[in-house]
Every structure is written in C-alpha cells, then in structure tokens.
C-alpha cells in the first residue's frame, strides 16, 4: 500500500485561480506549454479526478496533484 502524497498549502491571495495558472504559481510546472501538455495528457488531478480543462476555476480548498505532489489552494 502506498502512502498518499503530503499536501502543501499554496496561498493565492484571493478567492480563485485558474488551473493552468495555479500549476505554474505553485511551482509544479514551469511553462504554459508544459502545463498544457500535462493537462491534456490527463496527468493532473483536481480533488482526486483528472481534469483536462486548463481554464478550470479553482476555489479555496481544492487539491491539485501532479507527478506525486499535491498542493491545496489556500487563502
């Protein structure tokens, strides 16, 4: 049995942020091209489910996972 990834809080200083922006802001990916590739490839999850919408609006408390790292949208 594998342990779930620890979840780090990433404060965004507001109420919401788009998934593509958050992946870069949180340091999970470096460029917009990398973000697009990861999302379209189904390698990003939001709250445990694959989401292929780069423009998805995240809200406080959402957990985004990529490549073994999980980060939570924090105020």
C-alpha positions as CSV (number, residue, x, y, z in Angstrom):
1,X,0.0,0.0,0.0
2,X,1.4,3.4,-0.9
3,X,1.1,6.5,1.2
4,X,-0.8,9.5,-0.2
5,X,1.3,12.5,-1.2
6,X,1.6,15.1,1.6
7,X,-0.4,18.2,0.8
8,X,1.2,21.6,0.8
9,X,-0.9,24.7,1.1
10,X,-0.2,27.4,-1.6
11,X,-1.7,30.8,-0.7
12,X,-3.1,32.6,-3.7
13,X,-4.1,35.8,-2.0
14,X,-7.6,35.8,-3.4
15,X,-10.8,33.7,-3.9
16,X,-9.9,31.8,-7.0
17,X,-7.4,31.0,-9.7
18,X,-7.4,29.0,-13.0
19,X,-5.9,25.5,-13.1
20,X,-3.2,26.4,-15.6
21,X,-2.1,29.5,-13.7
22,X,-2.1,27.6,-10.4
23,X,0.2,24.9,-11.7
24,X,2.8,27.5,-12.6
25,X,2.2,29.6,-9.5
26,X,2.6,26.6,-7.2
27,X,5.8,25.6,-8.9
28,X,4.5,22.3,-10.2
29,X,5.3,23.2,-13.8
30,X,7.5,25.9,-15.4
31,X,5.9,26.9,-18.6
32,X,2.5,27.3,-20.3
33,X,3.5,24.6,-22.8
34,X,4.3,22.1,-20.0
35,X,1.0,22.9,-18.3
36,X,-1.0,22.3,-21.5
37,X,0.8,19.1,-22.2
38,X,0.3,17.8,-18.6
39,X,-3.4,18.7,-18.5
40,X,-4.3,17.4,-22.0
41,X,-2.3,14.2,-21.2
42,X,-4.5,13.6,-18.1
43,X,-1.6,13.8,-15.7
44,X,-3.2,16.5,-13.5
45,X,-6.0,15.8,-10.9
46,X,-8.2,18.2,-9.1
47,X,-9.7,16.8,-5.9
48,X,-8.8,13.3,-7.0
49,X,-10.2,13.4,-10.5
50,X,-8.5,14.0,-13.8
51,X,-9.4,17.4,-15.2
52,X,-8.4,18.3,-18.8
53,X,-9.6,22.0,-18.6
54,X,-6.7,24.4,-18.3
55,X,-9.2,27.2,-17.6
56,X,-11.0,25.4,-14.8
57,X,-11.7,27.8,-12.0
58,X,-10.2,26.5,-8.7
59,X,-11.6,27.6,-5.4
60,X,-10.1,27.7,-1.9
61,X,-9.6,24.2,-0.6
62,X,-9.2,22.4,-4.0
63,X,-6.3,20.0,-4.1
64,X,-4.3,19.8,-7.3
65,X,-2.0,16.8,-7.9
66,X,0.8,16.3,-10.4
67,X,3.8,14.0,-10.6
68,X,3.5,12.8,-7.0
69,X,3.0,16.2,-5.5
70,X,-0.3,17.5,-4.1
71,X,-1.0,21.2,-3.3
72,X,-4.1,22.8,-1.8
73,X,-5.4,26.2,-2.9
74,X,-5.2,28.4,0.3
75,X,-6.3,31.9,1.0
